[in-house]
Structure formats: structure tokens, C-alpha cells
Amino acid sequence: MDYQGKEMRHEIKYSINDLEYSYLKARLKAIMAPDKNSNEDGEYHIRSLYFDDINNTSYHQKESGEFQRAKYRIRIYNYSDNIISLEKKEKFNQFISKTSRKIGKDLYYKILHNQLNIQEYKDDEFLLEFFIKMRIHKLSPVVIVDYIREPYVYKNGNVRITFDKNLKTAINTFDIFDKSALTVSPNIYGPIVLEVKYDDYLPEFIRKELRMYRHQQLAISKYTICRELRNNLNWSECVI
């Protein structure tokens, strides 16, 4: 699907428990391949720093379920600085689109500490858009989202199914490279988030495996869970 020139993908999320995870994992491993970037356990670690403006527009758009909304984030994998990705994730009803740009660690820290010289990046449309939003709309870091991802892929339909586990958020820093960050985990919404992404169609044999989880479809996101946990910290709902 194309929406105003953007490449769009379907995205569906579910909350599942450990027993459902074990069953579905066994079924999917028989028909899908592990992602080539996974380690020997079929997983990798993701840590993202999300941004919002002075009016918390991204958060309120998500909460109100607006048809079209966007979030900015910086993402790393396995605590490494080999890939630092500045991303804009846009949502159009049930479709998503992502724009990304690899940045260096020096630029990451300039963004983190709001020490940017916009003129240095005037030739990069995406970076310029982000930096102008930081300057005019007071876009700034609001939450770290941290989890382990177990991904599976299927070529036809460009299907990607992931199990996101051990969701955490940092409560004493916005630096995704801070190894001493104090993190907490929510005890709500189930232990595992199942995400399904695909292009134009989802093969019927995969759709069949997912039918039993329809009632567990999530409208909430990992971003929202972590923001609410960080902003309204209730220690009885957390695991350190």
C-alpha cells in the first residue's frame, strides 16, 4: 500500500502468556525462518530512546487513537554503537511506515544534550525535519524502551513475526548507552508482546495460527506502557 508516497505495512500486536508463546513459537519455527541478525538463541536486544514535544503530542495521539500519528526514536541493538538509527515511525490506522537514518555516536550525544547546529545538516531532509522539531516544538527525550526480541520471517508477503520479551524502562537516565541505568519492568499486559508485520497479504496458513489470539489484540504500545510506568511509577506494579 502507498499513502502519499510512503511504503506502508500492516502491523498487529497481541499480548500473550508464556504457555501461548511456547506453543506458537513451536508452530512458527516449522514454517518460518529466524531473522539473520539473531544470535545463537534466535534473539537480539533492542533499546530505544523516544522523543515527544512540549505538549506530549505523540503520547496523546496514541492515547486518543488518532488515525494518523508519528513518533521519533533513536534505536540501538545489543548495547552496541555499530548501528545507531534515528527513526520516525508513522501510523495510518492499521498501517505503519518507517523512515530511518544511521547516525554516529557524536551526533547522538549532541541530540541527547540538545547541542545541535542545524546548519550542519541542512542538506539532509530527514535530519533537518527532526532538528527543526527539536528547536521549534521542543522535541526532547521522554522514555527508554528496552526488551529482547525473537524474530521470525517469511518471504512471501514480507511477513515478520516477533516475540518481544522482558520489557523494561530506565528511570534514572535517558542515555541508551548507560550500562548503569536503573530499569524496571511492568507487571501488566502479559509477559510477551507478539507483533505481526506484513505487506499486502498475510499467508493463510500463518493467519490460521494467529486466529486464536484475536481477543488479545493490543491497542496499547510498548512505548505507552513504558511512558505511563515512568511517569506514574507504582513500585507494586514493577519488577527491578
BELDA-V654947 format. One record per residue. N is the residue number from 1. RES is the residue in three letters. NEAR is the number of other C-alpha atoms within 10 Angstrom. Layout:
# BELDA-V654947
n/res/near
N/RES/NEAR
N/RES/NEAR
This chain:
# BELDA-V654947
n/res/near
1/MET/12
2/ASP/10
3/TYR/11
4/GLN/7
5/GLY/7
6/LYS/13
7/GLU/14
8/MET/21
9/ARG/21
10/HIS/20
11/GLU/18
12/ILE/17
13/LYS/21
14/TYR/22
15/SER/23
16/ILE/19
17/ASN/13
18/ASP/12
19/LEU/9
20/GLU/13
21/TYR/17
22/SER/10
23/TYR/10
24/LEU/15
25/LYS/16
26/ALA/10
27/ARG/13
28/LEU/17
29/LYS/12
30/ALA/8
31/ILE/12
32/MET/18
33/ALA/15
34/PRO/20
35/ASP/18
36/LYS/11
37/ASN/10
38/SER/15
39/ASN/12
40/GLU/7
41/ASP/8
42/GLY/15
43/GLU/22
44/TYR/19
45/HIS/19
46/ILE/19
47/ARG/23
48/SER/25
49/LEU/24
50/TYR/24
51/PHE/20
52/ASP/22
53/ASP/17
54/ILE/11
55/ASN/11
56/ASN/13
57/THR/16
58/SER/18
59/TYR/20
60/HIS/13
61/GLN/15
62/LYS/20
63/GLU/13
64/SER/8
65/GLY/13
66/GLU/13
67/PHE/12
68/GLN/14
69/ARG/18
70/ALA/18
71/LYS/19
72/TYR/23
73/ARG/21
74/ILE/24
75/ARG/23
76/ILE/20
77/TYR/16
78/ASN/13
79/TYR/17
80/SER/13
81/ASP/14
82/ASN/13
83/ILE/16
84/ILE/21
85/SER/20
86/LEU/23
87/GLU/21
88/LYS/19
89/LYS/14
90/GLU/18
91/LYS/21
92/PHE/16
93/ASN/13
94/GLN/12
95/PHE/21
96/ILE/23
97/SER/18
98/LYS/16
99/THR/14
100/SER/17
101/ARG/14
102/LYS/13
103/ILE/16
104/GLY/13
105/LYS/14
106/ASP/9
107/LEU/13
108/TYR/18
109/TYR/13
110/LYS/12
111/ILE/17
112/LEU/17
113/HIS/12
114/ASN/16
115/GLN/10
116/LEU/17
117/ASN/10
118/ILE/14
119/GLN/9
120/GLU/9
121/TYR/14
122/LYS/13
123/ASP/9
124/ASP/10
125/GLU/9
126/PHE/16
127/LEU/18
128/LEU/16
129/GLU/13
130/PHE/17
131/PHE/21
132/ILE/13
133/LYS/15
134/MET/20
135/ARG/13
136/ILE/10
137/HIS/14
138/LYS/16
139/LEU/22
140/SER/21
141/PRO/22
142/VAL/19
143/VAL/27
144/ILE/26
145/VAL/23
146/ASP/27
147/TYR/20
148/ILE/20
149/ARG/21
150/GLU/21
151/PRO/23
152/TYR/23
153/VAL/22
154/TYR/19
155/LYS/10
156/ASN/12
157/GLY/14
158/ASN/15
159/VAL/21
160/ARG/21
161/ILE/23
162/THR/22
163/PHE/23
164/ASP/23
165/LYS/19
166/ASN/15
167/LEU/23
168/LYS/24
169/THR/29
170/ALA/23
171/ILE/17
172/ASN/12
173/THR/17
174/PHE/18
175/ASP/19
176/ILE/23
177/PHE/14
178/ASP/12
179/LYS/8
180/SER/10
181/ALA/15
182/LEU/13
183/THR/19
184/VAL/22
185/SER/21
186/PRO/24
187/ASN/12
188/ILE/10
189/TYR/16
190/GLY/14
191/PRO/17
192/ILE/22
193/VAL/24
194/LEU/23
195/GLU/18
196/VAL/21
197/LYS/20
198/TYR/23
199/ASP/18
200/ASP/13
201/TYR/14
202/LEU/19
203/PRO/14
204/GLU/9
205/PHE/9
206/ILE/16
207/ARG/12
208/LYS/10
209/GLU/12
210/LEU/13
211/ARG/9
212/MET/10
213/TYR/14
214/ARG/12
215/HIS/9
216/GLN/14
217/GLN/15
218/LEU/15
219/ALA/12
220/ILE/15
221/SER/14
222/LYS/17
223/TYR/21
224/THR/18
225/ILE/18
226/CYS/25
227/ARG/19
228/GLU/15
229/LEU/22
230/ARG/20
231/ASN/11
232/ASN/9
233/LEU/15
234/ASN/11
235/TRP/12
236/SER/8
237/GLU/12
238/CYS/15
239/VAL/11
240/ILE/10
